Amino acid sequence: MSYERFNSRPDSSKKEKNSYSERKRAGESYESQKTGKISRRDFLKKSALITGGLLLNAPLLKMMKDNWEESKKQRDFVGDDLERKELEPVEMEEHATEKQKEIEEEDISSLAEVLDFEKEEDIKLDPETMEAIKNHWKKRYREDPRLTRSLEQAYYNMGEWEPYLKEEFRKRNVPEKYLYLAIPESHWQLGAVSGAGAVGPYQFIPRTARAYGLKSDHFRDHPLNLEERRDPIKSARACAELLSDLYKAGKDWDMALSGYNGGFFWQYLKVARDNKDKVSYEGFLGFLENRINKIKQEIRSEQFHEHRVRPGEKLGMISRRFNMNIEELCRINDIEDENMIRVGQEIKIPISERNKKELFKSKVRGLEENLNYPPKFNAIYELIEEGFVTDKKEPLKFKVKTVGGGVKKHVFQKQDGNIYRLSLKFANVSDKDILKANPHIDPNNLRGGEELVIPEKAVGSTLEEMARANGTDLARLKALNPAIKDPRRPIPEGYEIRV
């Protein structure tokens, strides 16, 4: 496909509101969610075998399980609000940051012509299509001033963390270039929040972050004043580990990028193994192509959409949402009393030709992520390799200190007097601290030569207190430690802080 053909539509930059949120939350395909042919137990059991004997690690299996759970929450008509229910959340990021909204809008518009419902012929997905999408992105980043500035700023700001990021990827045998995945994901915005609740430069949703060891007080059992999804080094470590696991499963880096942003990667691997097909990125594209064209053909022939009644919904609300007359809705569904509908009841909604196009868009949104990120990343990395961006910040220099938790030995001498007088010799240590650290001693019968443990406490347990005690700029400390959510709240004892 030529670039001109790909980029020819005048309205290719338009999108519907919430589309990224919907596709991010949709997880698995409409068909698997609709038919329920594969049980979760079978899915997890077979997924452990799809890589030809590869034993998948616990975080990856956890992520696969979560993808399955998310698929059960998928709504099946455009306009439905897709809800995300995490395990006992303390808070949800309800609003995507403005920069992230812009990125998400660009992601959707980049596939506007490829996924065209109105064209009679089948949608074609092959390496040539991906090359055209890549060239589209290169052209956009070169010629759109807003995208050019975002790329330049992201590359510039990454410079101060780059040596540390490279080390995280090297440790896990992942090519260093994938540290730049943070650019298509967030344009290196440490505080980026997507409409689906993904946070940080590498855009982790809470469950995947948790599976890969990122601490977050998003969950009630981690009220730690921490959001490590925002930490450049720790989120890079999690990104490298996830990419490594995905590559081990599919043996292809482009497929790993697809799996990083969508769940159809796992479905393809299962189908390929079951059919004894060779696993390849081209085969994966063919799998998505068949899936999309099947959705397209089904919608073209459908006359009705089935809407499942949710808690609190009334028939009047449903009729207004779908712009229908309530009497007509009652007639189509043989409803005698509009106030007598139940949760879970299927309501038939006539599909107009205009709504068919919108329905198609809503159903393929989960597939868009699988398609978009390999060519988008490759476009950005090619621009970096070609020297399109060059300026970068000097690497940061810092030391790492542990908050509290340290101890040292002291041999009690007669001149120490007692525990209280001894505590006065050590900063920020009380007699109670010493007694707690030495439960075996009798404070009223101490003898010279007895060895005691003296707990060492950091000066201050918050970033604000540390800044004051050490004469350090608080803004600087916050920049070095973006995982600390509130500089006035305590930091967990034993946590490592950059200073």
ChimeraX attribute file (.defattr): number of C-alpha atoms within 10 A of each C-alpha:
attribute: neighborCount
match mode: 1-to-1
recipient: residues
	/A:1	15
	/A:2	13
	/A:3	15
	/A:4	10
	/A:5	11
	/A:6	19
	/A:7	20
	/A:8	10
	/A:9	11
	/A:10	7
	/A:11	11
	/A:12	16
	/A:13	14
	/A:14	13
	/A:15	17
	/A:16	13
	/A:17	11
	/A:18	19
	/A:19	20
	/A:20	25
	/A:21	22
	/A:22	25
	/A:23	24
	/A:24	26
	/A:25	24
	/A:26	31
	/A:27	25
	/A:28	26
	/A:29	22
	/A:30	21
	/A:31	13
	/A:32	15
	/A:33	20
	/A:34	12
	/A:35	8
	/A:36	11
	/A:37	11
	/A:38	12
	/A:39	11
	/A:40	14
	/A:41	10
	/A:42	10
	/A:43	17
	/A:44	16
	/A:45	12
	/A:46	15
	/A:47	22
	/A:48	19
	/A:49	16
	/A:50	22
	/A:51	20
	/A:52	9
	/A:53	9
	/A:54	12
	/A:55	14
	/A:56	18
	/A:57	10
	/A:58	11
	/A:59	19
	/A:60	19
	/A:61	17
	/A:62	18
	/A:63	19
	/A:64	20
	/A:65	16
	/A:66	15
	/A:67	21
	/A:68	20
	/A:69	14
	/A:70	21
	/A:71	20
	/A:72	17
	/A:73	17
	/A:74	25
	/A:75	21
	/A:76	19
	/A:77	21
	/A:78	20
	/A:79	17
	/A:80	14
	/A:81	12
	/A:82	20
	/A:83	15
	/A:84	16
	/A:85	10
	/A:86	15
	/A:87	12
	/A:88	10
	/A:89	13
	/A:90	14
	/A:91	11
	/A:92	14
	/A:93	14
	/A:94	11
	/A:95	12
	/A:96	20
	/A:97	16
	/A:98	12
	/A:99	15
	/A:100	20
	/A:101	21
	/A:102	13
	/A:103	19
	/A:104	22
	/A:105	18
	/A:106	18
	/A:107	22
	/A:108	21
	/A:109	15
	/A:110	23
	/A:111	20
	/A:112	20
	/A:113	18
	/A:114	19
	/A:115	21
	/A:116	16
	/A:117	24
	/A:118	11
	/A:119	9
	/A:120	9
	/A:121	9
	/A:122	16
	/A:123	16
	/A:124	18
	/A:125	20
	/A:126	16
	/A:127	15
	/A:128	12
	/A:129	19
	/A:130	20
	/A:131	19
	/A:132	20
	/A:133	27
	/A:134	24
	/A:135	20
	/A:136	22
	/A:137	23
	/A:138	21
	/A:139	14
	/A:140	17
	/A:141	21
	/A:142	17
	/A:143	11
	/A:144	11
	/A:145	11
	/A:146	11
	/A:147	18
	/A:148	16
	/A:149	14
	/A:150	18
	/A:151	22
	/A:152	18
	/A:153	18
	/A:154	21
	/A:155	23
	/A:156	17
	/A:157	18
	/A:158	23
	/A:159	17
	/A:160	16
	/A:161	17
	/A:162	22
	/A:163	13
	/A:164	18
	/A:165	23
	/A:166	21
	/A:167	16
	/A:168	23
	/A:169	23
	/A:170	14
	/A:171	12
	/A:172	16
	/A:173	12
	/A:174	20
	/A:175	14
	/A:176	17
	/A:177	14
	/A:178	21
	/A:179	21
	/A:180	25
	/A:181	24
	/A:182	24
	/A:183	24
	/A:184	23
	/A:185	24
	/A:186	26
	/A:187	25
	/A:188	25
	/A:189	24
	/A:190	21
	/A:191	19
	/A:192	24
	/A:193	26
	/A:194	28
	/A:195	22
	/A:196	25
	/A:197	21
	/A:198	22
	/A:199	28
	/A:200	27
	/A:201	27
	/A:202	28
	/A:203	29
	/A:204	27
	/A:205	18
	/A:206	23
	/A:207	19
	/A:208	21
	/A:209	24
	/A:210	20
	/A:211	18
	/A:212	21
	/A:213	15
	/A:214	22
	/A:215	21
	/A:216	24
	/A:217	18
	/A:218	23
	/A:219	19
	/A:220	13
	/A:221	12
	/A:222	13
	/A:223	13
	/A:224	19
	/A:225	20
	/A:226	22
	/A:227	22
	/A:228	25
	/A:229	31
	/A:230	28
	/A:231	23
	/A:232	25
	/A:233	19
	/A:234	20
	/A:235	28
	/A:236	26
	/A:237	25
	/A:238	23
	/A:239	26
	/A:240	25
	/A:241	21
	/A:242	25
	/A:243	23
	/A:244	19
	/A:245	18
	/A:246	23
	/A:247	18
	/A:248	16
	/A:249	27
	/A:250	22
	/A:251	16
	/A:252	14
	/A:253	19
	/A:254	20
	/A:255	25
	/A:256	25
	/A:257	25
	/A:258	24
	/A:259	24
	/A:260	20
	/A:261	23
	/A:262	25
	/A:263	25
	/A:264	22
	/A:265	26
	/A:266	21
	/A:267	18
	/A:268	21
	/A:269	24
	/A:270	20
	/A:271	15
	/A:272	19
	/A:273	17
	/A:274	11
	/A:275	9
	/A:276	9
	/A:277	11
	/A:278	10
	/A:279	20
	/A:280	17
	/A:281	20
	/A:282	13
	/A:283	16
	/A:284	25
	/A:285	22
	/A:286	17
	/A:287	19
	/A:288	24
	/A:289	18
	/A:290	16
	/A:291	16
	/A:292	23
	/A:293	18
	/A:294	14
	/A:295	18
	/A:296	25
	/A:297	14
	/A:298	12
	/A:299	21
	/A:300	16
	/A:301	9
	/A:302	12
	/A:303	14
	/A:304	14
	/A:305	17
	/A:306	14
	/A:307	17
	/A:308	17
	/A:309	17
	/A:310	13
	/A:311	9
	/A:312	8
	/A:313	13
	/A:314	16
	/A:315	21
	/A:316	15
	/A:317	12
	/A:318	19
	/A:319	17
	/A:320	11
	/A:321	11
	/A:322	15
	/A:323	9
	/A:324	14
	/A:325	12
	/A:326	16
	/A:327	14
	/A:328	12
	/A:329	20
	/A:330	17
	/A:331	10
	/A:332	13
	/A:333	12
	/A:334	10
	/A:335	16
	/A:336	11
	/A:337	9
	/A:338	13
	/A:339	10
	/A:340	9
	/A:341	16
	/A:342	15
	/A:343	12
	/A:344	11
	/A:345	12
	/A:346	15
	/A:347	21
	/A:348	16
	/A:349	18
	/A:350	17
	/A:351	18
	/A:352	12
	/A:353	12
	/A:354	8
	/A:355	15
	/A:356	24
	/A:357	18
	/A:358	16
	/A:359	21
	/A:360	22
	/A:361	24
	/A:362	23
	/A:363	25
	/A:364	21
	/A:365	22
	/A:366	27
	/A:367	25
	/A:368	24
	/A:369	24
	/A:370	24
	/A:371	25
	/A:372	21
	/A:373	27
	/A:374	25
	/A:375	24
	/A:376	25
	/A:377	24
	/A:378	22
	/A:379	23
	/A:380	23
	/A:381	20
	/A:382	14
	/A:383	16
	/A:384	17
	/A:385	12
	/A:386	10
	/A:387	10
	/A:388	16
	/A:389	18
	/A:390	11
	/A:391	13
	/A:392	16
	/A:393	13
	/A:394	13
	/A:395	14
	/A:396	12
	/A:397	10
	/A:398	10
	/A:399	8
	/A:400	10
	/A:401	13
	/A:402	15
	/A:403	22
	/A:404	19
	/A:405	13
	/A:406	13
	/A:407	12
	/A:408	9
	/A:409	10
	/A:410	13
	/A:411	12
	/A:412	18
	/A:413	15
	/A:414	10
	/A:415	9
	/A:416	15
	/A:417	13
	/A:418	17
	/A:419	18
	/A:420	16
	/A:421	13
	/A:422	19
	/A:423	18
	/A:424	13
	/A:425	11
	/A:426	13
	/A:427	11
	/A:428	14
	/A:429	17
	/A:430	19
	/A:431	17
	/A:432	12
	/A:433	17
	/A:434	19
	/A:435	19
	/A:436	14
	/A:437	15
	/A:438	16
	/A:439	9
	/A:440	9
	/A:441	14
	/A:442	10
	/A:443	14
	/A:444	8
	/A:445	7
	/A:446	15
	/A:447	15
	/A:448	12
	/A:449	11
	/A:450	11
	/A:451	14
	/A:452	17
	/A:453	16
	/A:454	23
	/A:455	22
	/A:456	18
	/A:457	19
	/A:458	20
	/A:459	16
	/A:460	18
	/A:461	18
	/A:462	18
	/A:463	23
	/A:464	20
	/A:465	19
	/A:466	20
	/A:467	20
	/A:468	13
	/A:469	12
	/A:470	11
	/A:471	9
	/A:472	15
	/A:473	12
	/A:474	16
	/A:475	13
	/A:476	11
	/A:477	19
	/A:478	19
	/A:479	13
	/A:480	19
	/A:481	21
	/A:482	20
	/A:483	25
	/A:484	25
	/A:485	18
	/A:486	15
	/A:487	21
	/A:488	13
	/A:489	15
	/A:490	17
	/A:491	22
	/A:492	17
	/A:493	15
	/A:494	13
	/A:495	12
	/A:496	15
	/A:497	18
	/A:498	14
	/A:499	17
